[in-house]
Amino acid sequence: MHLAVDTLGYLLALLVTPANEQDRHQVAELTQQVQEVTGDSVELAFVDQAYTGEQAAQDAAVNHMKLEVVKRPEANSGFVLLPRRWVVERSQGWMARFRRLARDYEHLAETLKGLHIVAFAMLMLRQLTELILQSA
């Protein structure tokens, strides 16, 4: 599964692929989905090391986007908080609270994608209601 989120951690694009496909081969479709949702306004995407390589950079450039790979420092061992990558990790943590998403029991990729979209919609609605209640 490939996620693209904004700076607040809200879902922009979601792509579900089989486990045997390389992450870097999904860049073209994922960046296209992001640009469609945002009106072609995203210029820079922070990605992990699975999306390295010239082909991934070229696929992103086709959609007017530049990839910046956030690498783990080589000198550190153990847990390291990486800049910008924590936003996606936080979004995945939000989704982990939904029991149905804890395991991949679904046979169809469309079903799994739909469940993730419903989970994100519920998260966003909860945050919206909290904001409304605080302002009232």
Secondary structure, DSSP 8 states (H G I E B T S, - for coil): -EEEE-TT--EEEEE---TTS-GGGGHHHHHHHHHHHHTS---EEEE-GGG-SHHHHHHHHHTT-EEEE----SS--S----TTHHHHHHHHHHHHTSGGGSS---SSHHHHHHHHHHHHHHHHHHHHHHHHHHH-
